[in-house]
Amino acid sequence: EKKLAILTSGGDAPGMNAAIRATAKIAESCGFEVYGIRRGYLGMLNDEIFLMTGRFVSGIIDKGGTVLLTARSEEFKQARFREIAANNLKKKGINYLVVIGGDGSYRGANLLYKEYGIKVVGIPGTIDNDIYGTDYTLGFDTCLNTILDAMSKIRDTATSHERTILIQVMGRHAGDLALHACIAGGGDGIMIPEMDNPIEMLALQLKERRKNGKLHDIVLVAEGVGNVLDIEKKLRGHINSEIRSVVLGYIQRGGTPSGFDRVLASRMAAKAIEVLNNGEAGVMVGIEKNEMVTHPLDEVDSTEKRKSIEKDYELALLLSK
Ligand code: ATP
């Protein structure tokens, strides 16, 4: 008998529920018995594994967060605890696992695959878009739209008071959110961890804008660049306008998933089950050039081999002038 478990791990992201739903439905239609694991690897360790009925996934496609709950588990990084977790799966006869999460979650999944032969597939669920092997991660589009909404509101004050406002958005290693928000929201400056971001260059750009008659500036700062208040302090020495900073924080992670994220979640889930049905495992699914693809979990690295963002950076700079 084919038994498959689903878990969500790492930071929550809108679209995780849509992925849980689609995975459960498609797996069931392919003859799998479907289990849910609460609290990611922590729940696997604590045996929070339950038979998932169809009812569990009904009415969740439009809900943010994850109904399976998510957690982080330091213990799971140790072999002796992983053995307990793997045994909890084995004693229920579960030999297939779909992991929805970020690159850390994939590392754990890869170990379960290699050490215990559990047939795992990863689905990239994280707002940061910082996973190698996929053009988009689940939650990125929803988060981008949340940021754009906030930008419009913040711009009202920036304009009325003629201020320079720095908006710190999520993205520890990847500037994608800041970059896309800058392009789509008409941002006036950008700082991302992939680039050097000399404060003098930003200051020059902002001064130039004011010379050209612009009355306000909105600058997108990815959190990976550093504390936005420190950046504000540095910028004060260079420009005369009043500066304020906003940290958007957790509102970026929540909310109803966009249509794009729901479709992406469903397509990724379908690919994950297709892969397992074909006898493949130890891979993550992704979307590249609008095609569903897979990459070995061994290759996944959030920082080293990511897609190039230089063209988008140039575009953002050009449009922000
Ligand atoms: P996000 O980037 O959205 O936070 P993530 O999946 O990268 O998502 P992490 O906190 O890095 O989040 O990882 C989630 C969990 O995966 C960890 O708490 C841990 O249980 C497991 N994990 C991470 N790295 C490893 C590793 N090297 N070996 C075994 N398990 C790991």
py3Dmol code that shows the C-alpha trace and the ligand (Angstrom):
import py3Dmol

protein = """\
ATOM      1  CA  GLU A   1       0.000   0.000   0.000  1.00  0.00           C
ATOM      2  CA  LYS A   2       1.213   3.514  -0.837  1.00  0.00           C
ATOM      3  CA  LYS A   3       1.140   5.855   2.151  1.00  0.00           C
ATOM      4  CA  LEU A   4       2.097   9.487   1.803  1.00  0.00           C
ATOM      5  CA  ALA A   5       2.546  12.183   4.436  1.00  0.00           C
ATOM      6  CA  ILE A   6       2.541  15.963   3.965  1.00  0.00           C
ATOM      7  CA  LEU A   7       4.233  18.533   6.200  1.00  0.00           C
ATOM      8  CA  THR A   8       4.954  22.257   6.142  1.00  0.00           C
ATOM      9  CA  SER A   9       8.216  23.519   7.609  1.00  0.00           C
ATOM     10  CA  GLY A  10      10.153  26.750   8.144  1.00  0.00           C
ATOM     11  CA  GLY A  11       8.458  30.125   7.732  1.00  0.00           C
ATOM     12  CA  ASP A  12       4.792  30.050   6.721  1.00  0.00           C
ATOM     13  CA  ALA A  13       3.821  31.415   3.327  1.00  0.00           C
ATOM     14  CA  PRO A  14       0.508  32.124   1.594  1.00  0.00           C
ATOM     15  CA  GLY A  15      -0.216  29.279  -0.802  1.00  0.00           C
ATOM     16  CA  MET A  16       0.954  26.508   1.545  1.00  0.00           C
ATOM     17  CA  ASN A  17      -2.667  25.538   2.198  1.00  0.00           C
ATOM     18  CA  ALA A  18      -3.436  25.439  -1.510  1.00  0.00           C
ATOM     19  CA  ALA A  19      -0.433  23.105  -1.899  1.00  0.00           C
ATOM     20  CA  ILE A  20      -1.570  20.875   0.988  1.00  0.00           C
ATOM     21  CA  ARG A  21      -5.051  20.658  -0.514  1.00  0.00           C
ATOM     22  CA  ALA A  22      -3.907  19.857  -4.034  1.00  0.00           C
ATOM     23  CA  THR A  23      -1.304  17.340  -2.853  1.00  0.00           C
ATOM     24  CA  ALA A  24      -3.867  15.521  -0.712  1.00  0.00           C
ATOM     25  CA  LYS A  25      -6.527  15.465  -3.407  1.00  0.00           C
ATOM     26  CA  ILE A  26      -4.252  14.367  -6.220  1.00  0.00           C
ATOM     27  CA  ALA A  27      -2.420  11.787  -4.101  1.00  0.00           C
ATOM     28  CA  GLU A  28      -5.723  10.288  -3.013  1.00  0.00           C
ATOM     29  CA  SER A  29      -6.947  10.074  -6.587  1.00  0.00           C
ATOM     30  CA  CYS A  30      -3.725   8.209  -7.428  1.00  0.00           C
ATOM     31  CA  GLY A  31      -4.377   5.608  -4.751  1.00  0.00           C
ATOM     32  CA  PHE A  32      -2.222   6.942  -1.918  1.00  0.00           C
ATOM     33  CA  GLU A  33      -3.417   6.898   1.650  1.00  0.00           C
ATOM     34  CA  VAL A  34      -2.726  10.456   2.800  1.00  0.00           C
ATOM     35  CA  TYR A  35      -1.408  11.541   6.214  1.00  0.00           C
ATOM     36  CA  GLY A  36      -0.776  14.979   7.656  1.00  0.00           C
ATOM     37  CA  ILE A  37       2.075  15.836   9.995  1.00  0.00           C
ATOM     38  CA  ARG A  38       1.580  18.783  12.350  1.00  0.00           C
ATOM     39  CA  ARG A  39       4.420  21.205  13.191  1.00  0.00           C
ATOM     40  CA  GLY A  40       6.874  20.046  10.510  1.00  0.00           C
ATOM     41  CA  TYR A  41       9.848  17.945  11.625  1.00  0.00           C
ATOM     42  CA  LEU A  42       9.057  18.722  15.252  1.00  0.00           C
ATOM     43  CA  GLY A  43       5.731  16.948  14.833  1.00  0.00           C
ATOM     44  CA  MET A  44       7.376  14.079  12.991  1.00  0.00           C
ATOM     45  CA  LEU A  45       9.624  13.614  16.020  1.00  0.00           C
ATOM     46  CA  ASN A  46       6.696  13.845  18.437  1.00  0.00           C
ATOM     47  CA  ASP A  47       4.539  11.512  16.369  1.00  0.00           C
ATOM     48  CA  GLU A  48       1.915  14.103  15.465  1.00  0.00           C
ATOM     49  CA  ILE A  49       0.998  12.135  12.361  1.00  0.00           C
ATOM     50  CA  PHE A  50      -2.663  11.633  11.478  1.00  0.00           C
ATOM     51  CA  LEU A  51      -4.752  10.196   8.685  1.00  0.00           C
ATOM     52  CA  MET A  52      -5.938  13.160   6.635  1.00  0.00           C
ATOM     53  CA  THR A  53      -9.531  12.969   5.486  1.00  0.00           C
ATOM     54  CA  GLY A  54     -10.898  14.942   2.560  1.00  0.00           C
ATOM     55  CA  ARG A  55     -12.675  17.180   5.017  1.00  0.00           C
ATOM     56  CA  PHE A  56      -9.365  18.369   6.482  1.00  0.00           C
ATOM     57  CA  VAL A  57      -8.437  20.103   3.235  1.00  0.00           C
ATOM     58  CA  SER A  58     -11.821  21.510   2.315  1.00  0.00           C
ATOM     59  CA  GLY A  59     -12.279  25.277   2.478  1.00  0.00           C
ATOM     60  CA  ILE A  60      -8.573  26.081   2.863  1.00  0.00           C
ATOM     61  CA  ILE A  61      -7.453  27.053  -0.649  1.00  0.00           C
ATOM     62  CA  ASP A  62      -7.945  30.767   0.047  1.00  0.00           C
ATOM     63  CA  LYS A  63      -6.459  30.780   3.559  1.00  0.00           C
ATOM     64  CA  GLY A  64      -3.015  32.165   4.394  1.00  0.00           C
ATOM     65  CA  GLY A  65      -0.648  30.367   6.769  1.00  0.00           C
ATOM     66  CA  THR A  66      -0.710  26.591   7.044  1.00  0.00           C
ATOM     67  CA  VAL A  67      -3.421  24.424   8.600  1.00  0.00           C
ATOM     68  CA  LEU A  68      -0.748  21.793   9.288  1.00  0.00           C
ATOM     69  CA  LEU A  69       1.135  24.343  11.445  1.00  0.00           C
ATOM     70  CA  THR A  70       4.832  24.886  10.980  1.00  0.00           C
ATOM     71  CA  ALA A  71       7.805  24.820  13.313  1.00  0.00           C
ATOM     72  CA  ARG A  72      11.544  24.662  13.497  1.00  0.00           C
ATOM     73  CA  SER A  73      13.357  21.748  15.123  1.00  0.00           C
ATOM     74  CA  GLU A  74      17.046  21.942  16.031  1.00  0.00           C
ATOM     75  CA  GLU A  75      16.920  18.346  17.274  1.00  0.00           C
ATOM     76  CA  PHE A  76      15.979  17.104  13.824  1.00  0.00           C
ATOM     77  CA  LYS A  77      19.428  18.161  12.607  1.00  0.00           C
ATOM     78  CA  GLN A  78      20.911  15.413  14.826  1.00  0.00           C
ATOM     79  CA  ALA A  79      21.019  11.855  13.470  1.00  0.00           C
ATOM     80  CA  ARG A  80      19.677  10.199  16.628  1.00  0.00           C
ATOM     81  CA  PHE A  81      16.556  12.371  16.621  1.00  0.00           C
ATOM     82  CA  ARG A  82      16.051  11.906  12.897  1.00  0.00           C
ATOM     83  CA  GLU A  83      16.038   8.174  13.547  1.00  0.00           C
ATOM     84  CA  ILE A  84      13.112   8.594  15.952  1.00  0.00           C
ATOM     85  CA  ALA A  85      11.275  10.744  13.411  1.00  0.00           C
ATOM     86  CA  ALA A  86      11.859   8.266  10.568  1.00  0.00           C
ATOM     87  CA  ASN A  87      10.685   5.400  12.771  1.00  0.00           C
ATOM     88  CA  ASN A  88       7.465   7.270  13.489  1.00  0.00           C
ATOM     89  CA  LEU A  89       6.812   7.295   9.741  1.00  0.00           C
ATOM     90  CA  LYS A  90       7.864   3.687   9.278  1.00  0.00           C
ATOM     91  CA  LYS A  91       5.706   2.278  12.031  1.00  0.00           C
ATOM     92  CA  LYS A  92       2.683   3.678  10.190  1.00  0.00           C
ATOM     93  CA  GLY A  93       4.014   2.282   6.930  1.00  0.00           C
ATOM     94  CA  ILE A  94       4.506   5.761   5.443  1.00  0.00           C
ATOM     95  CA  ASN A  95       7.150   5.675   2.737  1.00  0.00           C
ATOM     96  CA  TYR A  96       6.336   8.816   0.748  1.00  0.00           C
ATOM     97  CA  LEU A  97       6.711  12.394   2.005  1.00  0.00           C
ATOM     98  CA  VAL A  98       5.928  15.803   0.535  1.00  0.00           C
ATOM     99  CA  VAL A  99       7.758  18.654   2.286  1.00  0.00           C
ATOM    100  CA  ILE A 100       6.502  22.190   1.719  1.00  0.00           C
ATOM    101  CA  GLY A 101       9.088  24.710   2.899  1.00  0.00           C
ATOM    102  CA  GLY A 102      12.383  26.462   2.259  1.00  0.00           C
ATOM    103  CA  ASP A 103      15.922  25.265   1.647  1.00  0.00           C
ATOM    104  CA  GLY A 104      16.517  24.323   5.290  1.00  0.00           C
ATOM    105  CA  SER A 105      13.490  22.054   5.131  1.00  0.00           C
ATOM    106  CA  TYR A 106      14.915  20.486   1.970  1.00  0.00           C
ATOM    107  CA  ARG A 107      18.158  19.639   3.754  1.00  0.00           C
ATOM    108  CA  GLY A 108      16.166  17.722   6.342  1.00  0.00           C
ATOM    109  CA  ALA A 109      14.101  16.045   3.624  1.00  0.00           C
ATOM    110  CA  ASN A 110      17.222  15.006   1.729  1.00  0.00           C
ATOM    111  CA  LEU A 111      18.612  13.329   4.848  1.00  0.00           C
ATOM    112  CA  LEU A 112      15.382  11.354   5.357  1.00  0.00           C
ATOM    113  CA  TYR A 113      15.687  10.244   1.743  1.00  0.00           C
ATOM    114  CA  LYS A 114      19.343   9.235   1.951  1.00  0.00           C
ATOM    115  CA  GLU A 115      19.407   7.750   5.427  1.00  0.00           C
ATOM    116  CA  TYR A 116      16.026   6.011   5.481  1.00  0.00           C
ATOM    117  CA  GLY A 117      14.969   5.680   1.856  1.00  0.00           C
ATOM    118  CA  ILE A 118      11.806   7.699   2.387  1.00  0.00           C
ATOM    119  CA  LYS A 119      10.656   8.893  -1.017  1.00  0.00           C
ATOM    120  CA  VAL A 120      10.588  12.658  -0.561  1.00  0.00           C
ATOM    121  CA  VAL A 121       9.656  15.515  -2.850  1.00  0.00           C
ATOM    122  CA  GLY A 122      10.006  19.180  -1.897  1.00  0.00           C
ATOM    123  CA  ILE A 123       7.640  22.001  -2.810  1.00  0.00           C
ATOM    124  CA  PRO A 124       9.155  25.489  -2.461  1.00  0.00           C
ATOM    125  CA  GLY A 125       7.013  27.457  -0.020  1.00  0.00           C
ATOM    126  CA  THR A 126       8.596  30.702   1.139  1.00  0.00           C
ATOM    127  CA  ILE A 127       7.845  34.344   0.417  1.00  0.00           C
ATOM    128  CA  ASP A 128      11.510  35.233  -0.110  1.00  0.00           C
ATOM    129  CA  ASN A 129      11.800  33.563  -3.531  1.00  0.00           C
ATOM    130  CA  ASP A 130      15.291  32.468  -2.444  1.00  0.00           C
ATOM    131  CA  ILE A 131      15.330  28.894  -3.693  1.00  0.00           C
ATOM    132  CA  TYR A 132      17.534  27.660  -6.498  1.00  0.00           C
ATOM    133  CA  GLY A 133      15.757  25.763  -9.256  1.00  0.00           C
ATOM    134  CA  THR A 134      12.504  27.676  -9.440  1.00  0.00           C
ATOM    135  CA  ASP A 135      11.640  31.071 -10.872  1.00  0.00           C
ATOM    136  CA  TYR A 136       8.954  31.537  -8.208  1.00  0.00           C
ATOM    137  CA  THR A 137       8.291  30.145  -4.754  1.00  0.00           C
ATOM    138  CA  LEU A 138       4.846  29.850  -3.196  1.00  0.00           C
ATOM    139  CA  GLY A 139       3.877  33.026  -1.376  1.00  0.00           C
ATOM    140  CA  PHE A 140       6.172  35.376  -3.266  1.00  0.00           C
ATOM    141  CA  ASP A 141       3.451  36.812  -5.500  1.00  0.00           C
ATOM    142  CA  THR A 142       0.998  37.300  -2.639  1.00  0.00           C
ATOM    143  CA  CYS A 143       3.670  38.965  -0.532  1.00  0.00           C
ATOM    144  CA  LEU A 144       4.703  41.226  -3.400  1.00  0.00           C
ATOM    145  CA  ASN A 145       1.116  42.416  -3.741  1.00  0.00           C
ATOM    146  CA  THR A 146       0.875  43.056   0.002  1.00  0.00           C
ATOM    147  CA  ILE A 147       4.003  45.198  -0.213  1.00  0.00           C
ATOM    148  CA  LEU A 148       2.617  47.100  -3.216  1.00  0.00           C
ATOM    149  CA  ASP A 149      -0.565  47.844  -1.287  1.00  0.00           C
ATOM    150  CA  ALA A 150       1.472  49.146   1.644  1.00  0.00           C
ATOM    151  CA  MET A 151       3.655  51.225  -0.689  1.00  0.00           C
ATOM    152  CA  SER A 152       0.628  53.054  -2.095  1.00  0.00           C
ATOM    153  CA  LYS A 153      -0.532  53.941   1.396  1.00  0.00           C
ATOM    154  CA  ILE A 154       2.894  55.011   2.583  1.00  0.00           C
ATOM    155  CA  ARG A 155       3.363  57.107  -0.523  1.00  0.00           C
ATOM    156  CA  ASP A 156       0.397  59.307   0.458  1.00  0.00           C
ATOM    157  CA  THR A 157       2.254  60.453   3.562  1.00  0.00           C
ATOM    158  CA  ALA A 158       5.592  60.642   1.776  1.00  0.00           C
ATOM    159  CA  THR A 159       4.066  62.952  -0.837  1.00  0.00           C
ATOM    160  CA  SER A 160       2.042  65.096   1.552  1.00  0.00           C
ATOM    161  CA  HIS A 161       5.023  65.680   3.853  1.00  0.00           C
ATOM    162  CA  GLU A 162       7.619  65.647   1.072  1.00  0.00           C
ATOM    163  CA  ARG A 163       9.547  62.958   2.900  1.00  0.00           C
ATOM    164  CA  THR A 164      11.997  60.236   2.018  1.00  0.00           C
ATOM    165  CA  ILE A 165      10.600  56.992   3.369  1.00  0.00           C
ATOM    166  CA  LEU A 166      12.627  53.795   3.613  1.00  0.00           C
ATOM    167  CA  ILE A 167      10.516  50.636   3.563  1.00  0.00           C
ATOM    168  CA  GLN A 168      12.179  47.510   4.899  1.00  0.00           C
ATOM    169  CA  VAL A 169      10.790  44.376   3.302  1.00  0.00           C
ATOM    170  CA  MET A 170      11.609  40.700   3.902  1.00  0.00           C
ATOM    171  CA  GLY A 171      14.470  38.960   2.132  1.00  0.00           C
ATOM    172  CA  ARG A 172      17.501  37.842   4.141  1.00  0.00           C
ATOM    173  CA  HIS A 173      19.480  36.485   1.218  1.00  0.00           C
ATOM    174  CA  ALA A 174      17.361  37.465  -1.763  1.00  0.00           C
ATOM    175  CA  GLY A 175      16.380  40.930  -2.911  1.00  0.00           C
ATOM    176  CA  ASP A 176      13.547  39.687  -5.130  1.00  0.00           C
ATOM    177  CA  LEU A 177      10.738  41.161  -3.021  1.00  0.00           C
ATOM    178  CA  ALA A 178      12.409  44.570  -2.806  1.00  0.00           C
ATOM    179  CA  LEU A 179      13.338  44.460  -6.471  1.00  0.00           C
ATOM    180  CA  HIS A 180       9.925  43.475  -7.784  1.00  0.00           C
ATOM    181  CA  ALA A 181       8.201  45.917  -5.413  1.00  0.00           C
ATOM    182  CA  CYS A 182      10.472  48.696  -6.666  1.00  0.00           C
ATOM    183  CA  ILE A 183       9.687  47.920 -10.288  1.00  0.00           C
ATOM    184  CA  ALA A 184       5.964  47.330  -9.829  1.00  0.00           C
ATOM    185  CA  GLY A 185       5.333  50.025  -7.237  1.00  0.00           C
ATOM    186  CA  GLY A 186       7.338  52.782  -8.829  1.00  0.00           C
ATOM    187  CA  GLY A 187       9.964  52.846  -6.092  1.00  0.00           C
ATOM    188  CA  ASP A 188      12.579  55.599  -6.101  1.00  0.00           C
ATOM    189  CA  GLY A 189      15.529  53.675  -4.711  1.00  0.00           C
ATOM    190  CA  ILE A 190      16.566  50.107  -3.985  1.00  0.00           C
ATOM    191  CA  MET A 191      18.963  48.280  -1.663  1.00  0.00           C
ATOM    192  CA  ILE A 192      19.337  44.484  -1.904  1.00  0.00           C
ATOM    193  CA  PRO A 193      21.773  42.000  -0.362  1.00  0.00           C
ATOM    194  CA  GLU A 194      23.095  40.819  -3.740  1.00  0.00           C
ATOM    195  CA  MET A 195      24.562  44.271  -4.448  1.00  0.00           C
ATOM    196  CA  ASP A 196      27.023  46.618  -2.701  1.00  0.00           C
ATOM    197  CA  ASN A 197      24.483  49.439  -2.184  1.00  0.00           C
ATOM    198  CA  PRO A 198      26.867  52.348  -1.469  1.00  0.00           C
ATOM    199  CA  ILE A 199      24.867  54.949   0.466  1.00  0.00           C
ATOM    200  CA  GLU A 200      26.491  57.694  -1.608  1.00  0.00           C
ATOM    201  CA  MET A 201      24.964  56.305  -4.779  1.00  0.00           C
ATOM    202  CA  LEU A 202      21.483  56.207  -3.277  1.00  0.00           C
ATOM    203  CA  ALA A 203      21.922  59.734  -1.873  1.00  0.00           C
ATOM    204  CA  LEU A 204      23.022  61.026  -5.262  1.00  0.00           C
ATOM    205  CA  GLN A 205      19.992  59.494  -6.918  1.00  0.00           C
ATOM    206  CA  LEU A 206      17.625  61.003  -4.346  1.00  0.00           C
ATOM    207  CA  LYS A 207      19.221  64.437  -4.609  1.00  0.00           C
ATOM    208  CA  GLU A 208      18.927  64.277  -8.373  1.00  0.00           C
ATOM    209  CA  ARG A 209      15.213  63.492  -8.045  1.00  0.00           C
ATOM    210  CA  ARG A 210      14.626  66.488  -5.796  1.00  0.00           C
ATOM    211  CA  LYS A 211      16.547  68.704  -8.235  1.00  0.00           C
ATOM    212  CA  ASN A 212      14.131  67.536 -10.911  1.00  0.00           C
ATOM    213  CA  GLY A 213      11.169  68.658  -8.861  1.00  0.00           C
ATOM    214  CA  LYS A 214      10.147  65.384  -7.204  1.00  0.00           C
ATOM    215  CA  LEU A 215       8.622  65.967  -3.784  1.00  0.00           C
ATOM    216  CA  HIS A 216       9.050  62.578  -2.150  1.00  0.00           C
ATOM    217  CA  ASP A 217      11.008  59.331  -2.328  1.00  0.00           C
ATOM    218  CA  ILE A 218      10.165  55.738  -1.498  1.00  0.00           C
ATOM    219  CA  VAL A 219      13.196  53.465  -1.079  1.00  0.00           C
ATOM    220  CA  LEU A 220      12.863  49.674  -0.855  1.00  0.00           C
ATOM    221  CA  VAL A 221      15.372  48.050   1.487  1.00  0.00           C
ATOM    222  CA  ALA A 222      15.648  44.258   1.742  1.00  0.00           C
ATOM    223  CA  GLU A 223      16.222  43.144   5.337  1.00  0.00           C
ATOM    224  CA  GLY A 224      19.411  41.313   4.345  1.00  0.00           C
ATOM    225  CA  VAL A 225      21.107  44.660   3.663  1.00  0.00           C
ATOM    226  CA  GLY A 226      21.073  45.559   7.354  1.00  0.00           C
ATOM    227  CA  ASN A 227      19.015  47.421   9.923  1.00  0.00           C
ATOM    228  CA  VAL A 228      16.930  50.057   8.204  1.00  0.00           C
ATOM    229  CA  LEU A 229      17.403  52.512  11.098  1.00  0.00           C
ATOM    230  CA  ASP A 230      21.177  52.315  10.661  1.00  0.00           C
ATOM    231  CA  ILE A 231      20.717  52.965   6.957  1.00  0.00           C
ATOM    232  CA  GLU A 232      18.449  55.912   7.769  1.00  0.00           C
ATOM    233  CA  LYS A 233      21.130  57.336  10.069  1.00  0.00           C
ATOM    234  CA  LYS A 234      23.796  57.041   7.387  1.00  0.00           C
ATOM    235  CA  LEU A 235      21.552  58.606   4.767  1.00  0.00           C
ATOM    236  CA  ARG A 236      20.902  61.629   7.030  1.00  0.00           C
ATOM    237  CA  GLY A 237      24.476  62.767   6.525  1.00  0.00           C
ATOM    238  CA  HIS A 238      23.931  62.948   2.779  1.00  0.00           C
ATOM    239  CA  ILE A 239      20.489  64.416   2.040  1.00  0.00           C
ATOM    240  CA  ASN A 240      18.403  67.277   3.382  1.00  0.00           C
ATOM    241  CA  SER A 241      14.891  65.842   3.165  1.00  0.00           C
ATOM    242  CA  GLU A 242      13.115  64.472   6.219  1.00  0.00           C
ATOM    243  CA  ILE A 243      13.629  60.707   6.422  1.00  0.00           C
ATOM    244  CA  ARG A 244      11.379  58.074   7.995  1.00  0.00           C
ATOM    245  CA  SER A 245      11.623  54.298   8.091  1.00  0.00           C
ATOM    246  CA  VAL A 246       8.928  51.630   8.056  1.00  0.00           C
ATOM    247  CA  VAL A 247       9.484  47.953   8.794  1.00  0.00           C
ATOM    248  CA  LEU A 248       6.612  46.105   7.152  1.00  0.00           C
ATOM    249  CA  GLY A 249       7.206  42.953   9.189  1.00  0.00           C
ATOM    250  CA  TYR A 250       4.796  40.050   9.450  1.00  0.00           C
ATOM    251  CA  ILE A 251       1.923  41.552   7.492  1.00  0.00           C
ATOM    252  CA  GLN A 252       4.020  40.480   4.505  1.00  0.00           C
ATOM    253  CA  ARG A 253       3.736  36.801   5.399  1.00  0.00           C
ATOM    254  CA  GLY A 254      -0.023  36.648   5.860  1.00  0.00           C
ATOM    255  CA  GLY A 255      -3.198  37.052   3.912  1.00  0.00           C
ATOM    256  CA  THR A 256      -5.214  35.257   1.318  1.00  0.00           C
ATOM    257  CA  PRO A 257      -2.990  33.798  -1.420  1.00  0.00           C
ATOM    258  CA  SER A 258      -3.138  35.417  -4.862  1.00  0.00           C
ATOM    259  CA  GLY A 259      -4.599  33.576  -7.818  1.00  0.00           C
ATOM    260  CA  PHE A 260      -1.076  33.095  -9.130  1.00  0.00           C
ATOM    261  CA  ASP A 261       0.091  31.436  -5.912  1.00  0.00           C
ATOM    262  CA  ARG A 262      -2.937  29.143  -5.789  1.00  0.00           C
ATOM    263  CA  VAL A 263      -2.422  27.976  -9.357  1.00  0.00           C
ATOM    264  CA  LEU A 264       1.303  27.574  -8.770  1.00  0.00           C
ATOM    265  CA  ALA A 265       0.626  25.546  -5.601  1.00  0.00           C
ATOM    266  CA  SER A 266      -1.755  23.268  -7.471  1.00  0.00           C
ATOM    267  CA  ARG A 267       0.648  22.760 -10.365  1.00  0.00           C
ATOM    268  CA  MET A 268       3.546  22.037  -8.031  1.00  0.00           C
ATOM    269  CA  ALA A 269       1.466  19.532  -6.089  1.00  0.00           C
ATOM    270  CA  ALA A 270       0.460  17.784  -9.312  1.00  0.00           C
ATOM    271  CA  LYS A 271       4.105  17.601 -10.383  1.00  0.00           C
ATOM    272  CA  ALA A 272       5.160  16.271  -6.969  1.00  0.00           C
ATOM    273  CA  ILE A 273       2.709  13.372  -7.169  1.00  0.00           C
ATOM    274  CA  GLU A 274       3.597  12.723 -10.825  1.00  0.00           C
ATOM    275  CA  VAL A 275       7.258  12.453  -9.816  1.00  0.00           C
ATOM    276  CA  LEU A 276       6.507   9.991  -7.007  1.00  0.00           C
ATOM    277  CA  ASN A 277       4.263   7.947  -9.279  1.00  0.00           C
ATOM    278  CA  ASN A 278       7.160   7.683 -11.734  1.00  0.00           C
ATOM    279  CA  GLY A 279       9.349   6.212  -9.018  1.00  0.00           C
ATOM    280  CA  GLU A 280      11.533   9.301  -8.681  1.00  0.00           C
ATOM    281  CA  ALA A 281      12.367  10.949  -5.331  1.00  0.00           C
ATOM    282  CA  GLY A 282      14.937  13.124  -3.585  1.00  0.00           C
ATOM    283  CA  VAL A 283      13.976  16.088  -5.736  1.00  0.00           C
ATOM    284  CA  MET A 284      12.221  19.419  -5.442  1.00  0.00           C
ATOM    285  CA  VAL A 285       9.687  20.671  -7.945  1.00  0.00           C
ATOM    286  CA  GLY A 286       9.896  24.123  -9.414  1.00  0.00           C
ATOM    287  CA  ILE A 287       8.706  26.309 -12.239  1.00  0.00           C
ATOM    288  CA  GLU A 288      11.166  27.460 -14.880  1.00  0.00           C
ATOM    289  CA  LYS A 289      10.153  29.246 -18.083  1.00  0.00           C
ATOM    290  CA  ASN A 290       6.548  28.372 -17.220  1.00  0.00           C
ATOM    291  CA  GLU A 291       7.285  24.638 -17.200  1.00  0.00           C
ATOM    292  CA  MET A 292       7.140  22.407 -14.154  1.00  0.00           C
ATOM    293  CA  VAL A 293      10.623  21.013 -13.504  1.00  0.00           C
ATOM    294  CA  THR A 294      12.515  18.996 -10.901  1.00  0.00           C
ATOM    295  CA  HIS A 295      16.003  19.332  -9.444  1.00  0.00           C
ATOM    296  CA  PRO A 296      17.815  16.927  -7.104  1.00  0.00           C
ATOM    297  CA  LEU A 297      17.656  18.105  -3.501  1.00  0.00           C
ATOM    298  CA  ASP A 298      21.455  17.781  -3.492  1.00  0.00           C
ATOM    299  CA  GLU A 299      21.701  20.772  -5.802  1.00  0.00           C
ATOM    300  CA  VAL A 300      19.501  23.097  -3.808  1.00  0.00           C
ATOM    301  CA  ASP A 301      21.263  26.056  -2.312  1.00  0.00           C
ATOM    302  CA  SER A 302      19.582  29.324  -1.478  1.00  0.00           C
ATOM    303  CA  THR A 303      22.543  31.622  -1.926  1.00  0.00           C
ATOM    304  CA  GLU A 304      25.179  30.136  -4.203  1.00  0.00           C
ATOM    305  CA  LYS A 305      23.500  29.120  -7.411  1.00  0.00           C
ATOM    306  CA  ARG A 306      20.476  31.334  -7.628  1.00  0.00           C
ATOM    307  CA  LYS A 307      19.195  32.787 -10.840  1.00  0.00           C
ATOM    308  CA  SER A 308      20.711  36.027 -12.005  1.00  0.00           C
ATOM    309  CA  ILE A 309      18.862  39.167 -10.985  1.00  0.00           C
ATOM    310  CA  GLU A 310      21.177  41.674 -12.607  1.00  0.00           C
ATOM    311  CA  LYS A 311      18.809  42.573 -15.439  1.00  0.00           C
ATOM    312  CA  ASP A 312      15.990  43.261 -13.000  1.00  0.00           C
ATOM    313  CA  TYR A 313      18.313  45.327 -10.839  1.00  0.00           C
ATOM    314  CA  GLU A 314      19.319  47.467 -13.814  1.00  0.00           C
ATOM    315  CA  LEU A 315      15.650  47.872 -14.727  1.00  0.00           C
ATOM    316  CA  ALA A 316      14.731  48.900 -11.187  1.00  0.00           C
ATOM    317  CA  LEU A 317      17.548  51.470 -11.136  1.00  0.00           C
ATOM    318  CA  LEU A 318      16.575  52.847 -14.517  1.00  0.00           C
ATOM    319  CA  LEU A 319      12.912  53.212 -13.573  1.00  0.00           C
ATOM    320  CA  SER A 320      13.570  54.611 -10.122  1.00  0.00           C
ATOM    321  CA  LYS A 321      15.469  57.652 -11.375  1.00  0.00           C
TER     322      LYS A 321
END
"""
ligand_1 = """\
31
ATP
P 12.373 29.642 5.543
O 13.543 30.035 4.685
O 11.067 30.107 5.008
O 12.545 29.964 6.983
P 13.396 26.965 5.731
O 12.830 25.651 5.351
O 14.686 27.349 5.079
O 12.259 28.031 5.473
P 14.709 26.494 8.268
O 14.387 27.006 9.622
O 16.055 26.748 7.717
O 13.556 27.031 7.316
O 14.522 24.894 8.271
C 13.343 24.300 8.755
C 13.675 23.029 9.516
O 14.319 22.099 8.651
C 14.657 23.209 10.665
O 14.050 23.668 11.846
C 15.198 21.802 10.822
O 14.304 20.992 11.560
C 15.236 21.296 9.389
N 16.608 21.474 8.881
C 17.198 22.614 8.444
N 18.489 22.414 8.107
C 18.734 21.098 8.344
C 19.883 20.268 8.214
N 21.049 20.737 7.770
N 19.758 18.966 8.563
C 18.594 18.481 9.008
N 17.487 19.210 9.154
C 17.543 20.503 8.840
"""
view = py3Dmol.view(width=600, height=400)
view.addModel(protein, "pdb")
view.setStyle({"model": 0}, {"cartoon": {"style": "trace"}})
view.addModel(ligand_1, "xyz")
view.setStyle({"model": 1}, {"stick": {}})
view.zoomTo()
view.show()
